[in-house]
Amino acid sequence: MAQTQSTTWVCRVPVTSVWTHPDKVRDVDAHGVADMPNINKWREAMDQQQTKDLTVSNRLQTQLLYGEPVLIEEIDGTWAKIIAPWQPSHKDGRGYPGWLPVAHLKEIDSVADRSYARVSADKAQLWTLERRPIAQLPFNSLLPVKDANETHVHVHTPDGDAFIEAKHVQLVPAPEQIPLGNGQSIVNEAERFLGLQYFWGGMSSLGYDCSGFSHHMLKANGYYISRDAGDQSVEGVEIDRLDSAAWQTGDLLFFAYEEGLGKLHHVGIYYGDGMMIHSPTSGKAIEITRLEGTVYDKELCAVRRFTQEETT
Protein backbone atom coordinates (compact mmCIF):
# COMPACT_ATOMS: atom_id res chain seq x y z
CA MET A 1 0.00 0.00 0.00
CA ALA A 2 2.95 2.30 -0.56
CA GLN A 3 2.00 5.70 -1.88
CA THR A 4 3.51 6.76 -5.19
CA GLN A 5 3.75 10.11 -6.90
CA SER A 6 1.12 9.10 -9.44
CA THR A 7 -1.48 8.22 -6.81
CA THR A 8 -2.87 9.75 -3.64
CA TRP A 9 -4.69 8.19 -0.71
CA VAL A 10 -7.87 10.09 0.15
CA CYS A 11 -10.91 9.79 2.38
CA ARG A 12 -13.59 7.83 0.48
CA VAL A 13 -16.54 8.46 2.84
CA PRO A 14 -18.39 11.75 3.46
CA VAL A 15 -16.90 12.09 6.97
CA THR A 16 -14.50 9.83 8.86
CA SER A 17 -13.21 10.23 12.40
CA VAL A 18 -9.52 10.10 13.26
CA TRP A 19 -8.80 8.25 16.51
CA THR A 20 -5.95 8.45 19.00
CA HIS A 21 -5.50 4.68 18.61
CA PRO A 22 -7.70 1.78 17.46
CA ASP A 23 -7.99 0.52 21.05
CA LYS A 24 -9.84 3.73 21.94
CA VAL A 25 -12.88 2.60 19.91
CA ARG A 26 -15.82 1.33 22.02
CA ASP A 27 -18.74 -0.93 21.09
CA VAL A 28 -21.02 2.13 21.02
CA ASP A 29 -18.82 3.62 18.27
CA ALA A 30 -19.81 0.96 15.72
CA HIS A 31 -21.67 3.41 13.46
CA GLY A 32 -18.65 5.73 13.48
CA VAL A 33 -16.19 3.10 12.28
CA ALA A 34 -18.49 1.13 9.96
CA ASP A 35 -17.31 0.78 6.35
CA MET A 36 -19.81 3.54 5.55
CA PRO A 37 -19.95 5.55 8.77
CA ASN A 38 -23.20 7.18 9.86
CA ILE A 39 -22.44 10.12 12.13
CA ASN A 40 -26.08 10.79 13.02
CA LYS A 41 -26.77 7.18 14.06
CA TRP A 42 -23.52 7.15 16.02
CA ARG A 43 -24.55 10.23 17.96
CA GLU A 44 -27.98 8.76 18.64
CA ALA A 45 -26.41 5.56 19.98
CA MET A 46 -24.41 7.42 22.64
CA ASP A 47 -25.84 8.70 25.89
CA GLN A 48 -24.56 11.95 27.41
CA GLN A 49 -21.81 10.24 29.40
CA GLN A 50 -20.58 8.24 26.41
CA THR A 51 -20.49 11.38 24.30
CA LYS A 52 -18.52 13.23 26.96
CA ASP A 53 -16.16 10.26 27.24
CA LEU A 54 -14.94 10.91 23.69
CA THR A 55 -13.23 13.93 25.24
CA VAL A 56 -12.43 12.71 28.75
CA SER A 57 -10.76 9.51 27.57
CA ASN A 58 -8.90 11.17 24.70
CA ARG A 59 -10.50 8.93 22.10
CA LEU A 60 -11.25 11.15 19.11
CA GLN A 61 -8.78 13.55 17.49
CA THR A 62 -10.34 15.10 14.39
CA GLN A 63 -12.29 14.24 11.24
CA LEU A 64 -11.61 14.11 7.51
CA LEU A 65 -13.97 15.04 4.69
CA TYR A 66 -14.60 13.23 1.41
CA GLY A 67 -11.62 13.53 -0.94
CA GLU A 68 -9.28 14.91 1.73
CA PRO A 69 -5.75 13.53 1.18
CA VAL A 70 -3.74 11.58 3.74
CA LEU A 71 -0.21 10.27 4.11
CA ILE A 72 -0.21 6.65 5.27
CA GLU A 73 2.39 5.96 7.96
CA GLU A 74 1.49 2.40 8.90
CA ILE A 75 -1.11 -0.30 8.34
CA ASP A 76 -2.09 -2.47 11.31
CA GLY A 77 -4.78 -4.95 10.32
CA THR A 78 -7.88 -2.98 9.36
CA TRP A 79 -6.49 0.33 10.65
CA ALA A 80 -4.20 2.94 9.12
CA LYS A 81 -1.99 5.41 10.94
CA ILE A 82 -2.19 8.59 8.88
CA ILE A 83 -1.21 12.24 8.62
CA ALA A 84 -3.84 14.75 7.45
CA PRO A 85 -1.81 17.44 5.61
CA TRP A 86 -4.76 19.82 5.21
CA GLN A 87 -5.01 20.13 9.01
CA PRO A 88 -1.93 21.88 10.48
CA SER A 89 -0.91 20.76 13.96
CA HIS A 90 2.03 21.05 16.35
CA LYS A 91 1.73 17.27 16.76
CA ASP A 92 3.41 16.72 13.38
CA GLY A 93 4.87 19.28 11.01
CA ARG A 94 3.26 17.51 8.04
CA GLY A 95 -0.31 17.65 9.39
CA TYR A 96 -2.64 16.10 11.94
CA PRO A 97 -1.77 12.51 12.98
CA GLY A 98 -4.06 9.69 14.06
CA TRP A 99 -5.73 6.39 13.16
CA LEU A 100 -8.73 5.52 11.01
CA PRO A 101 -10.20 2.41 9.34
CA VAL A 102 -8.43 1.45 6.12
CA ALA A 103 -11.92 0.93 4.62
CA HIS A 104 -12.42 4.71 4.80
CA LEU A 105 -9.50 5.32 2.44
CA LYS A 106 -8.96 4.84 -1.26
CA GLU A 107 -5.97 5.23 -3.56
CA ILE A 108 -6.79 7.36 -6.58
CA ASP A 109 -4.87 8.92 -9.45
CA SER A 110 -3.16 12.15 -8.45
CA VAL A 111 -4.21 15.28 -10.30
CA ALA A 112 -2.20 18.41 -10.95
CA ASP A 113 -2.94 21.84 -12.35
CA ARG A 114 -6.65 21.52 -11.62
CA SER A 115 -8.99 23.98 -10.01
CA TYR A 116 -11.14 22.77 -7.13
CA ALA A 117 -14.81 22.82 -6.22
CA ARG A 118 -15.44 23.79 -2.60
CA VAL A 119 -18.85 22.78 -1.23
CA SER A 120 -20.34 26.12 -0.19
CA ALA A 121 -23.77 24.73 0.74
CA ASP A 122 -24.35 23.14 4.16
CA LYS A 123 -24.41 19.83 2.29
CA ALA A 124 -24.31 18.98 -1.41
CA GLN A 125 -25.41 15.90 -3.31
CA LEU A 126 -22.73 14.14 -5.33
CA TRP A 127 -24.03 12.32 -8.45
CA THR A 128 -22.61 9.81 -10.91
CA LEU A 129 -22.45 11.03 -14.49
CA GLU A 130 -25.58 8.90 -15.06
CA ARG A 131 -27.29 10.86 -12.27
CA ARG A 132 -27.30 8.20 -9.61
CA PRO A 133 -26.79 9.55 -6.09
CA ILE A 134 -23.41 8.77 -4.51
CA ALA A 135 -23.23 10.69 -1.24
CA GLN A 136 -24.08 13.91 0.54
CA LEU A 137 -20.91 15.95 0.95
CA PRO A 138 -20.52 18.30 3.91
CA PHE A 139 -19.66 21.99 3.82
CA ASN A 140 -16.07 22.80 2.78
CA SER A 141 -15.42 19.46 1.04
CA LEU A 142 -12.91 20.08 -1.77
CA LEU A 143 -12.66 18.09 -5.01
CA PRO A 144 -10.56 18.59 -8.18
CA VAL A 145 -12.53 19.93 -11.14
CA LYS A 146 -12.42 18.22 -14.55
CA ASP A 147 -14.94 20.48 -16.27
CA ALA A 148 -17.62 23.00 -15.35
CA ASN A 149 -20.52 24.88 -16.88
CA GLU A 150 -23.26 27.11 -15.53
CA THR A 151 -25.28 24.26 -14.03
CA HIS A 152 -22.91 21.35 -13.29
CA VAL A 153 -19.34 20.83 -12.08
CA HIS A 154 -17.62 17.61 -13.18
CA VAL A 155 -15.25 16.45 -10.41
CA HIS A 156 -12.58 13.80 -9.79
CA THR A 157 -13.58 11.69 -6.77
CA PRO A 158 -12.82 8.44 -4.92
CA ASP A 159 -15.96 7.11 -6.65
CA GLY A 160 -14.72 8.04 -10.11
CA ASP A 161 -15.92 10.90 -12.27
CA ALA A 162 -18.99 12.56 -10.80
CA PHE A 163 -20.76 15.90 -10.67
CA ILE A 164 -22.21 18.43 -8.26
CA GLU A 165 -24.74 21.11 -9.12
CA ALA A 166 -22.87 24.36 -9.67
CA LYS A 167 -25.13 26.30 -7.29
CA HIS A 168 -23.78 24.25 -4.37
CA VAL A 169 -20.07 24.89 -4.90
CA GLN A 170 -17.50 27.66 -5.21
CA LEU A 171 -14.77 27.20 -7.83
CA VAL A 172 -11.33 28.01 -6.41
CA PRO A 173 -7.85 27.87 -8.01
CA ALA A 174 -6.53 25.43 -5.36
CA PRO A 175 -7.40 24.27 -1.83
CA GLU A 176 -5.03 26.88 -0.40
CA GLN A 177 -6.34 29.66 -2.67
CA ILE A 178 -9.90 30.20 -1.50
CA PRO A 179 -10.73 33.91 -2.00
CA LEU A 180 -10.22 35.97 1.15
CA GLY A 181 -13.29 37.18 2.99
CA ASN A 182 -13.52 39.69 5.83
CA GLY A 183 -14.59 39.32 9.43
CA GLN A 184 -18.25 39.83 8.63
CA SER A 185 -18.17 37.11 5.97
CA ILE A 186 -16.69 34.72 8.56
CA VAL A 187 -19.56 35.48 10.92
CA ASN A 188 -22.10 35.18 8.11
CA GLU A 189 -20.86 31.65 7.35
CA ALA A 190 -20.92 30.77 11.04
CA GLU A 191 -24.54 31.94 11.47
CA ARG A 192 -25.70 29.31 9.00
CA PHE A 193 -24.89 26.62 11.55
CA LEU A 194 -26.76 28.06 14.52
CA GLY A 195 -28.44 25.22 16.39
CA LEU A 196 -26.05 22.53 15.10
CA GLN A 197 -25.12 20.20 17.97
CA TYR A 198 -21.54 20.23 19.25
CA PHE A 199 -19.49 17.12 18.51
CA TRP A 200 -16.04 16.48 19.98
CA GLY A 201 -13.48 16.17 17.19
CA GLY A 202 -16.12 17.40 14.76
CA MET A 203 -14.92 18.92 11.49
CA SER A 204 -18.10 18.79 9.41
CA SER A 205 -21.53 20.31 9.02
CA LEU A 206 -22.85 17.22 10.84
CA GLY A 207 -21.26 18.61 14.01
CA TYR A 208 -18.27 20.78 14.96
CA ASP A 209 -16.22 21.09 18.10
CA CYS A 210 -15.10 24.59 19.06
CA SER A 211 -11.81 24.67 17.15
CA GLY A 212 -13.20 22.66 14.23
CA PHE A 213 -15.85 25.37 13.90
CA SER A 214 -13.34 28.24 13.91
CA HIS A 215 -11.00 26.33 11.57
CA HIS A 216 -13.71 25.74 8.97
CA MET A 217 -15.37 29.15 9.13
CA LEU A 218 -12.00 30.78 8.49
CA LYS A 219 -11.06 28.21 5.85
CA ALA A 220 -14.27 28.99 3.95
CA ASN A 221 -12.97 32.56 3.76
CA GLY A 222 -9.45 31.69 2.65
CA TYR A 223 -7.63 31.75 6.01
CA TYR A 224 -5.61 28.63 6.83
CA ILE A 225 -5.21 28.10 10.54
CA SER A 226 -4.31 25.09 12.66
CA ARG A 227 -6.81 22.43 13.65
CA ASP A 228 -6.66 22.82 17.45
CA ALA A 229 -7.41 25.82 19.65
CA GLY A 230 -4.02 25.72 21.38
CA ASP A 231 -2.21 26.13 18.07
CA GLN A 232 -4.71 28.71 16.79
CA SER A 233 -4.15 30.85 19.91
CA VAL A 234 -0.57 31.68 18.91
CA GLU A 235 -1.24 32.27 15.20
CA GLY A 236 -2.45 35.38 13.43
CA VAL A 237 -2.00 38.82 15.01
CA GLU A 238 -2.27 39.35 18.76
CA ILE A 239 -4.97 41.83 19.80
CA ASP A 240 -5.19 43.36 23.27
CA ARG A 241 -7.66 41.14 25.10
CA LEU A 242 -8.30 43.86 27.70
CA ASP A 243 -9.36 46.43 25.08
CA SER A 244 -12.63 45.14 23.65
CA ALA A 245 -12.94 48.30 21.55
CA ALA A 246 -9.98 47.01 19.51
CA TRP A 247 -11.67 43.70 18.69
CA GLN A 248 -13.12 43.21 15.22
CA THR A 249 -15.86 40.95 13.95
CA GLY A 250 -14.26 37.66 12.93
CA ASP A 251 -11.45 37.76 15.51
CA LEU A 252 -10.93 34.55 17.46
CA LEU A 253 -11.42 34.63 21.24
CA PHE A 254 -9.63 32.07 23.43
CA PHE A 255 -10.48 30.93 26.93
CA ALA A 256 -8.55 29.18 29.70
CA TYR A 257 -9.38 27.73 33.11
CA GLU A 258 -8.43 29.51 36.34
CA GLU A 259 -9.83 32.80 35.07
CA GLY A 260 -7.64 32.80 31.99
CA LEU A 261 -4.40 31.70 33.65
CA GLY A 262 -4.76 27.91 33.35
CA LYS A 263 -5.10 25.43 30.53
CA LEU A 264 -6.68 26.76 27.32
CA HIS A 265 -9.95 24.94 26.66
CA HIS A 266 -12.15 26.89 24.24
CA VAL A 267 -12.29 29.18 21.20
CA GLY A 268 -15.09 31.27 19.74
CA ILE A 269 -15.54 33.79 16.92
CA TYR A 270 -16.15 37.41 17.86
CA TYR A 271 -19.58 38.39 16.61
CA GLY A 272 -19.32 42.09 17.44
CA ASP A 273 -21.06 44.18 20.11
CA GLY A 274 -19.63 42.14 22.96
CA MET A 275 -20.89 38.78 21.64
CA MET A 276 -19.37 35.65 20.16
CA ILE A 277 -20.64 32.77 18.05
CA HIS A 278 -19.24 29.39 19.05
CA SER A 279 -19.76 25.65 19.41
CA PRO A 280 -19.83 25.41 23.23
CA THR A 281 -19.54 21.85 24.54
CA SER A 282 -21.10 18.37 24.45
CA GLY A 283 -24.87 18.55 24.89
CA LYS A 284 -25.09 22.10 23.54
CA ALA A 285 -25.41 23.64 20.09
CA ILE A 286 -23.76 26.46 18.14
CA GLU A 287 -25.03 29.73 19.57
CA ILE A 288 -24.47 33.44 19.85
CA THR A 289 -23.77 34.52 23.40
CA ARG A 290 -22.93 37.78 25.15
CA LEU A 291 -19.64 37.69 27.05
CA GLU A 292 -20.37 40.21 29.78
CA GLY A 293 -21.29 38.63 33.09
CA THR A 294 -20.49 35.06 31.95
CA VAL A 295 -17.68 32.65 32.74
CA TYR A 296 -16.25 33.48 29.32
CA ASP A 297 -15.72 37.08 30.42
CA LYS A 298 -13.51 35.85 33.26
CA GLU A 299 -11.69 33.16 31.28
CA LEU A 300 -10.71 35.17 28.18
CA CYS A 301 -6.97 34.67 27.70
CA ALA A 302 -6.22 35.75 24.11
CA VAL A 303 -7.64 37.47 21.05
CA ARG A 304 -6.13 36.74 17.63
CA ARG A 305 -6.84 38.27 14.21
CA PHE A 306 -6.41 36.53 10.88
CA THR A 307 -8.25 38.97 8.60
CA GLN A 308 -6.91 42.27 7.32
CA GLU A 309 -7.17 45.31 9.59
CA GLU A 310 -10.35 47.30 9.04
CA THR A 311 -9.83 50.79 7.72
CA THR A 312 -11.97 53.81 8.48
Secondary structure, DSSP 8 states (H G I E B T S, - for coil): ----TTEEEEE-SSEEEEES-GGG--GGGHHHHSSS--HHHHHHHS-HHHHHHHHHTT-EEEEEETT-EEEEEEEETTEEEEEETTS-BTTBTTSEEEEEEGGGEEEEE---S--EEEE-SSEEEEEETT--EEEEEETT-EEEEEEE-SSEEEEEETTEEEEEEGGGEEEESSTT------HHHHHHHHHTTTT-B--TT-EETTEE-HHHHHHHHHHTTT----SSHHHHTTSSEEE-TT-GGG--TT-EEEEEHHHHTS-EEEEEEEEETTEEEE--STT-B-EEEE-TTSHHHHHEEEEEE-S-----
